[in-house]
Amino acid sequence: MSKPFQFKEFTIQQDKTAMKVGTDGVLLGAWADLSNKPNSILDIGTGTGLIALQLAQRSESEMIDALEIEPNAYEQAVDNFENSIWGDRLFCYHASLQEFVNEMDEKYDLIISNPPFYTDTFKEVELKRATARHTTDLSFSELLSATAKLLSSNGSCAFIIPFHEEDQFLHIAKKENLYPVKITRVRGNAQSEIKRSLLQLRFSKGKLETDELIIEIERHLYTNDYKDLVKYFYLKM
C-alpha cells in the first residue's frame, strides 16, 4: 500500500497506480514557464495528476485538462483532482492521445508532459509501469505531432526527457515547427553526468535560454537552486 504524498497545498493518493510521485514530475511542474499566463492547460499522461495540480497551484488558468490512458491512474487522478481545492478547474479525460487529438477541437495555451522514457525492452518492469513508461505506447513523434495540433499559436509546451534524447527530440520538434526557448539540464550532483533535459518550446523562434540545475550537494543535502524551485510544493523545503 503506497502512502499518500503530502505537498504543501494538495495531497497525491498513489495506491492505485504503478507510477508514483517522482522528482521528474515535480521538477517539470515547478519549472514550466507560465509568464504568458495560460488560460488553458493540457497535461498529457497525467498519472496521479501531480503536474496538473502543481499548475493549478501556480496559475490562474480557468481550464486545466489532463489525459490518462491507464484506467487505474485515470481513477486516481480524478480522485486527486476532486479532493483538491481546485477541483472546479481540473478535468481528466480517459483516452489515448491519438483518440483525444481526433476528437478535440480545443487549443491550449500550455501543453505539458512527462512522457514515457524507456526505448529499450520491457526487461523486468511490471506491466502497468511498463505501459506508463514505454515509448512504444507513445513515441516522441506522436507526442510532438499531437502537441502541435493542440497548441494555440502563441502557446508553449514543456517536457522533461532523458538528456541523451534531447537532440533527437528537438529534431522531431523542429519538423512540427516547434522551437526551444528555454532548456535546463539537470544533474543529480556536481560530479554526476547530466541526466535530464527540461525543455520549453514555442512555434516562433526566439532567443534560447539555457542553464543547468544541480539537485544535491550530497545525499539529502539540496542546492539552493533546487530548493528555490520546489519550495512551494515540498513540505520540508
Phi, psi and omega in degrees: 000120180276132179289151173298149177256115185266117172260177184297323185239000177203166180239138175252110168281135185220025183281342185266347188237150180285337182268108182268169174302130180221167183300321183303310182296315180298318178303309184297315181296330179275329188274325188309135183281122180248020186294340177275008177048065183299134177271338179223135185229142174234127175253111183271122182073059191289338181064241179282352184095006185308303186294320177301320179292321176300318182288330174296320178293322187273343190234170174258009185308130182280337183226114176239105179262150177227155183229130179212129183269328186282124190303315182292320178295318177304311179300319181295316179298316179301314179299315181296323177296311185294331182271002178265169179281356181251022186305329182285347181255352187249136177215136180246130175263138176260092184195163171282161178297322180298316177296317183299314180299319183292333186255347189256127176264349183297144171248142184246145180279335175219129173241132185226145180202136167256087195279171177302143185254319196285118178259000178264199185284169180295331182054229185255017181290133180297154193303314182298317180296321179297318178300320182289331190243358188268129187288351175293336179280329180208099181284161176302322180299314179295318180299313184285326176297315179294319179301315180298325180287327187265350186272136176291158189299328179257012183278180176220164179226149185225140184217157167236128183221164173299140182304322183291350177263358189301310183299316180296316181299313181292328176296316178293319181300320181300324178296336178263011182062031175253128187234139182291138174243342182208127177227126173240124180259134193249130173245146175295314174213176187297333182270343186277161177290159173296130186253321186229156171238126171264125188234132171240130185232155176221170177287335182258140176289135178216184177294129182268122174264130176230143174204180179237149174236125175254127187280310187238145168280314170209177187307122178066013172244108193266150178288157178297323179300316180293315180298320178298324183289319189253007188295338180277358183242304183288137182297325188260019179255000000 
